[in-house]
Amino acid sequence: MKIAQVAPLYEPVPPRLYGGTERVVSYITEELVRRGHEITLFASGDSRTKAELVSVIPSSIRLNHHGPDPYAYHYLQLTEVSAQADVFDIIHCHLEYLGFPFSRFCGTPSLHTLHGRLDLPYWAPMMESFPDVSLVSISNSQRRPLAGVDVHWMDTVYHGLPDYCFKLYPEKGKYLAYYSRMSQEKRPDLAIEAAKRTGIPLKMAGKIGAEDLDYFTREIRPKLDDPLIEYIGEIGDKERTELLGNAMALLFPIEWPEPFGLVMIEAMANGTPVIARPFGAVPEVVEEGVTGLIADGVDGLVEAVGMIDRIDRQRCYLRARERFSVKAMVDRYEKVYLTLTGEGV
């Protein structure tokens, strides 16, 4: 098949540092190429891919400061996709709602994977205006805010990782890990409090966005003076694997409707269990007692840390390979593609 993959322009594909959606787009793209499909990736010019790369901007937006209006570049990108639409059998867009109007007037079948939260007030009227758009969710819980809206869901497709991401670290680490945005909804303060209560060191890594800087400065930076707490900053793939693989557990103390939580399966892929609060997709991703523990509040997190030895790291690793491989992810996407093109009927 001739397939267009349309990625956000905020980070390169794959990202050098932070960037979950762009990372997943890269995994999908490279696996489709490996399977023999003809793939065109619409992404920033600093992306790396075996597909044909089409760019309307030389480098990604976030770290290269391309001005105050990122939507302008995405509209240029979608205009370019539309100009080439007849070349493709299917267009797979990862730009949330931005691509909806373009796909409505495009003769080529289009699929939109929604990567973000859907509980914000504009989503219901958005979907009421575009009930014909073909969508994939990344978890079943992601769909719940739109339960009363007529939405054309094609499937739920969990994220998956390529083989090189699976590397078992069999030994229990001596520290806890936190790897997420330093934002209030991710609750890094709870990770710090749990680490202090257990007396176990906590290594923290993650992006501080402009919108989160006040929160980080006010709530998190003063807590970094404790010798148990180490903030590393934004890190790349190799450093992330080492951070997660050598950890006793990943703390994922979120307090928002997490659509999926890619870092959870990245930790599991190293055999590192996850201790997470029961929000969003967490109960779908974490198998209690197998790949992690689900707990709430600082008391619950502390108790879970004390029970983490019950999780067998090899079993965690094997279960992650079974459930969250790039093969499983792309198998499902291929079925959706075939359905949309009429070949899977």
Phi, psi and omega per residue, in radians:
M1 nan 2.641 3.020
K2 -1.733 2.007 -2.961
I3 -2.216 2.331 2.988
A4 -1.697 2.262 2.980
Q5 -1.897 2.157 -3.055
V6 -1.970 1.945 -3.030
A7 -1.821 2.672 2.971
P8 -1.045 2.730 -3.084
L9 -1.769 0.089 -3.072
Y10 -1.215 -0.609 3.141
E11 -2.269 2.736 3.000
P12 -1.192 2.889 3.092
V13 -2.001 1.933 -0.060
P14 -1.367 2.832 -3.129
P15 -1.242 2.630 3.063
R16 -1.351 -0.593 -3.101
L17 -2.222 -1.958 3.134
Y18 -1.278 2.635 3.051
G19 2.553 1.384 -3.070
G20 -1.172 -0.826 -3.104
T21 -1.093 -0.806 -3.136
E22 -1.106 -0.570 3.102
R23 -1.149 -0.780 -3.137
V24 -1.155 -0.710 3.087
V25 -1.025 -0.700 3.111
S26 -1.097 -0.784 3.138
Y27 -1.055 -0.778 3.134
I28 -1.089 -0.844 -3.074
T29 -1.045 -0.869 -3.060
E30 -1.196 -0.592 3.099
E31 -1.216 -0.677 3.080
L32 -1.114 -0.700 3.058
V33 -1.062 -0.789 -3.135
R34 -1.035 -0.564 -3.128
R35 -1.442 -0.015 3.037
G36 1.713 0.082 3.078
H37 -1.308 2.704 3.051
E38 -1.635 1.890 -2.994
I39 -1.967 2.330 2.943
T40 -1.980 2.156 3.137
L41 -1.778 2.061 3.032
F42 -1.637 1.910 -3.028
A43 -2.767 3.134 3.136
S44 -1.171 2.732 -3.035
G45 -1.183 -0.283 3.103
D46 -1.626 0.274 3.085
S47 -1.350 2.785 3.129
R48 -2.218 2.188 -3.061
T49 -2.781 2.718 2.998
K50 -1.529 -0.145 3.051
A51 -1.388 3.006 2.977
E52 -1.291 2.251 -3.091
L53 -1.789 2.226 3.051
V54 -2.091 2.203 -3.050
S55 -2.267 2.504 3.006
V56 -1.922 0.029 -3.109
I57 -2.546 2.352 -2.991
P58 -1.216 -0.475 -3.122
S59 -2.578 2.812 -3.049
S60 -1.168 2.777 -2.911
I61 -1.360 -0.824 -2.890
R62 -1.089 -0.858 -3.045
L63 -1.598 -0.038 -3.087
N64 -2.055 0.063 2.928
H65 0.938 1.137 -3.098
H66 -1.566 0.371 3.083
G67 1.860 3.056 -2.956
P68 -1.443 -0.152 -3.029
D69 -2.146 1.525 -3.129
P70 -1.191 -0.394 -3.104
Y71 -1.146 -0.500 3.135
A72 -1.042 -0.768 3.136
Y73 -1.169 -0.643 3.118
H74 -1.182 -0.581 3.079
Y75 -1.228 -0.629 3.021
L76 -1.087 -0.733 3.130
Q77 -1.078 -0.820 -3.128
L78 -1.166 -0.559 3.047
T79 -1.106 -0.696 3.103
E80 -1.179 -0.725 3.082
V81 -1.039 -0.794 -3.131
S82 -1.089 -0.652 -3.134
A83 -1.134 -0.492 -3.117
Q84 -1.804 0.090 -2.957
A85 -0.946 -0.660 -3.070
D86 -1.139 -0.299 -3.128
V87 -1.286 -0.445 -2.947
F88 -1.761 2.670 2.975
D89 -1.411 -0.549 3.135
I90 -2.707 2.568 3.073
I91 -1.994 2.149 -3.132
H92 -1.938 1.938 -2.999
C93 -1.884 2.431 -3.108
H94 -2.121 0.544 -3.033
L95 -1.844 0.420 -3.092
E96 1.006 -2.296 -3.033
Y97 -1.405 -0.207 -3.027
L98 -1.037 -0.570 -3.091
G99 -1.503 -0.117 -3.050
F100 -1.006 -0.904 -3.106
P101 -1.077 -0.619 -3.121
F102 -1.156 -0.744 -3.108
S103 -1.194 -0.495 3.136
R104 -1.092 -0.626 -3.081
F105 -1.813 0.305 -3.122
C106 -1.873 2.332 -3.130
G107 -1.318 -0.295 -3.127
T108 -1.472 2.337 3.084
P109 -0.960 2.392 -3.095
S110 -2.215 2.518 3.094
L111 -2.216 2.424 3.136
H112 -2.143 2.057 2.979
T113 -1.566 2.185 3.102
L114 -1.616 2.130 -3.056
H115 -1.799 -0.197 -3.016
G116 -1.888 -3.040 3.130
R117 -1.306 2.556 -3.081
L118 -2.058 0.265 -3.123
D119 -1.643 0.048 -3.140
L120 -1.338 2.645 -2.913
P121 -1.130 -0.363 -3.100
Y122 -1.435 -0.218 -3.012
W123 -1.238 -0.716 -3.134
A124 -1.073 -0.903 3.094
P125 -1.122 -0.526 3.086
M126 -1.080 -0.815 -3.101
M127 -1.286 -0.505 3.039
E128 -1.133 -0.510 3.117
S129 -1.443 -0.381 -3.096
F130 -2.264 1.019 -3.088
P131 -1.227 -0.251 -3.079
D132 -1.595 -0.092 -3.098
V133 -1.279 2.305 -3.129
S134 -1.459 2.159 -2.997
L135 -2.172 2.631 2.927
V136 -2.137 2.346 3.012
S137 -1.705 2.767 -3.140
I138 -1.764 -0.052 2.955
S139 -2.781 2.789 3.084
N140 -1.232 -0.608 -3.141
S141 -1.148 -0.496 3.123
Q142 -1.028 -0.540 -3.074
R143 -1.338 -0.362 -2.924
R144 -0.952 -0.711 -3.132
P145 -1.084 -0.317 -3.125
L146 -1.869 0.366 -3.054
A147 -1.052 -0.535 -3.120
G148 -1.627 0.164 -3.078
V149 -1.966 2.496 3.097
D150 -1.308 1.798 -3.082
V151 -2.138 2.403 -3.125
H152 -1.552 1.322 3.104
W153 -1.349 2.280 3.075
M154 -1.620 -0.622 -3.095
D155 -3.056 2.896 2.846
T156 -1.869 2.163 -3.118
V157 -2.131 1.949 3.088
Y158 -1.208 2.597 3.046
H159 -1.103 2.649 3.096
G160 -2.412 2.751 -3.078
L161 -2.002 2.523 3.060
P162 -1.229 2.874 -3.041
D163 -0.970 -0.655 -3.051
Y164 -1.181 -0.234 3.091
C165 -1.427 -0.255 -3.104
F166 -1.618 1.928 3.138
K167 -2.539 1.920 -3.065
L168 -1.276 2.187 2.951
Y169 -1.825 1.697 -2.951
P170 -1.286 -0.363 -3.057
E171 -1.551 2.360 3.058
K172 -1.110 2.275 -3.137
G173 -1.319 3.082 -3.114
K174 -1.941 0.183 3.125
Y175 -2.509 2.851 3.003
L176 -1.687 2.669 -3.122
A177 -2.119 2.530 2.969
Y178 -2.257 2.155 3.106
Y179 -2.403 1.733 -3.137
S180 -2.893 3.031 3.001
R181 -1.044 2.570 3.086
M182 -1.518 1.202 -3.080
S183 -2.178 2.763 -3.066
Q184 -1.066 -0.636 -3.102
E185 -1.234 -0.339 3.100
K186 -1.546 -0.233 3.044
R187 0.939 0.941 3.033
P188 -1.076 -0.419 3.102
D189 -1.084 -0.618 3.107
L190 -1.215 -0.627 3.073
A191 -1.093 -0.734 3.127
I192 -1.120 -0.787 -3.121
E193 -1.108 -0.721 3.131
A194 -1.117 -0.718 3.118
A195 -1.104 -0.757 3.122
K196 -1.084 -0.713 -3.121
R197 -1.156 -0.576 -3.133
T198 -1.526 -0.324 -3.081
G199 1.331 0.288 -3.117
I200 -1.794 2.331 3.136
P201 -1.013 2.597 3.104
L202 -2.172 2.161 3.030
K203 -1.819 2.193 -3.053
M204 -2.059 2.410 3.055
A205 -2.484 2.622 3.106
G206 2.725 2.865 -3.115
K207 -1.312 2.488 2.931
I208 -1.942 1.777 3.121
G209 -1.339 2.811 3.133
A210 -1.005 -0.625 -3.117
E211 -1.267 -0.267 -3.105
D212 -1.872 -0.004 -3.019
L213 -1.117 -0.740 3.126
D214 -1.067 -0.791 3.122
Y215 -1.060 -0.819 -3.124
F216 -1.063 -0.786 -3.110
T217 -1.122 -0.704 -3.064
R218 -1.384 -0.769 -2.941
E219 -1.822 -0.526 -2.981
I220 -1.832 -0.807 -3.068
R221 -0.965 -0.738 3.119
P222 -1.078 -0.435 -3.116
K223 -1.433 -0.164 -3.102
L224 -1.400 -0.091 3.096
D225 -1.249 -0.346 -3.141
D226 -1.163 2.301 -3.108
P227 -1.106 -0.293 3.102
L228 -1.333 -0.341 -2.978
I229 -1.872 2.232 3.110
E230 -2.241 2.135 3.061
Y231 -1.804 2.106 -3.034
I232 -1.606 -0.521 -3.080
G233 1.773 -2.820 3.054
E234 -1.330 2.422 -3.101
I235 -2.339 2.795 3.128
G236 -1.571 -3.018 -3.012
D237 -1.064 -0.851 -3.084
K238 -1.084 -0.790 -3.128
E239 -1.159 -0.629 3.129
R240 -1.142 -0.749 3.123
T241 -1.073 -0.765 3.130
E242 -1.136 -0.733 3.132
L243 -1.057 -0.848 -3.083
L244 -1.286 -0.769 -3.057
G245 -1.143 -0.584 -3.115
N246 -1.566 0.067 -3.102
A247 -1.512 2.697 2.999
M248 -1.174 -0.730 3.122
A249 -2.850 2.741 2.971
L250 -1.633 2.214 3.013
L251 -1.599 2.212 -3.096
F252 -2.285 1.274 -2.945
P253 -1.581 0.760 -3.016
I254 -1.071 2.790 3.060
E255 -2.473 1.010 3.122
W256 -2.815 2.911 -3.110
P257 -1.355 1.291 -3.101
E258 -0.953 2.107 -3.114
P259 -1.149 -0.628 3.078
F260 -2.608 -1.133 -3.108
G261 1.679 1.207 -3.055
L262 -0.984 -0.633 -3.082
V263 -1.085 -0.459 3.122
M264 -1.103 -0.786 -3.129
I265 -1.337 -0.438 3.044
E266 -1.136 -0.677 3.073
A267 -1.184 -0.830 3.135
M268 -1.003 -0.606 -3.130
A269 -1.117 -0.301 3.058
N270 -1.763 0.055 -3.083
G271 1.488 0.089 -3.101
T272 -1.543 2.080 -3.126
P273 -1.243 2.782 -3.084
V274 -1.946 2.339 2.981
I275 -1.951 1.963 -2.982
A276 -2.368 2.702 3.046
R277 -1.497 2.667 -2.923
P278 -1.460 0.984 3.119
F279 -1.940 2.623 3.040
G280 0.991 -2.291 -3.032
A281 -1.442 -0.006 -3.057
V282 -0.900 -0.855 -3.125
P283 -1.139 -0.345 3.058
E284 -1.393 -0.598 -3.021
V285 -1.546 -0.756 -3.098
V286 -1.584 2.141 3.027
E287 -1.616 1.977 -3.055
E288 -0.959 2.161 3.092
G289 1.437 -0.117 -3.127
V290 -1.961 -0.957 3.117
T291 -1.971 0.033 3.110
G292 2.905 -2.951 -3.135
L293 -2.303 2.448 3.110
I294 -1.852 2.190 -3.066
A295 -2.529 2.795 3.138
D296 -2.285 2.593 -3.139
G297 1.264 2.859 -3.123
V298 -1.099 -0.708 3.123
D299 -1.030 -0.761 3.125
G300 -1.131 -0.716 3.116
L301 -1.111 -0.745 3.128
V302 -1.100 -0.780 3.115
E303 -1.071 -0.717 3.140
A304 -1.128 -0.667 3.089
V305 -1.043 -0.702 3.123
G306 -1.173 -0.338 -3.113
M307 -1.804 0.053 -2.954
I308 -1.164 -0.390 3.114
D309 -1.123 -0.260 3.109
R310 -1.242 -0.314 -3.134
I311 -1.508 2.116 3.081
D312 -1.403 2.092 -3.014
R313 -1.150 -0.640 3.108
Q314 -1.166 -0.726 3.105
R315 -1.105 -0.692 3.084
C316 -1.035 -0.834 3.136
Y317 -1.055 -0.814 -3.106
L318 -1.149 -0.670 3.139
R319 -1.189 -0.646 3.080
A320 -1.094 -0.733 3.106
R321 -1.075 -0.650 -3.112
E322 -1.230 -0.731 -3.002
R323 -1.614 -0.552 -2.906
F324 -2.230 0.822 3.065
S325 -1.579 2.726 3.065
V326 -1.119 -0.534 3.102
K327 -1.073 -0.830 3.134
A328 -1.087 -0.703 -3.137
M329 -1.120 -0.864 -3.051
V330 -1.306 -0.506 3.012
D331 -0.964 -0.778 -3.119
R332 -1.230 -0.695 3.099
Y333 -1.110 -0.692 3.114
E334 -1.059 -0.687 3.107
K335 -1.097 -0.706 3.102
V336 -1.136 -0.760 3.114
Y337 -0.992 -0.806 -3.108
L338 -1.127 -0.643 3.089
T339 -1.124 -0.765 -3.102
L340 -1.196 -0.556 -3.133
T341 -1.538 -0.046 3.136
G342 1.478 0.028 -3.114
E343 -1.513 -0.282 -3.096
G344 -1.703 0.099 -3.111
V345 -1.419 nan nan
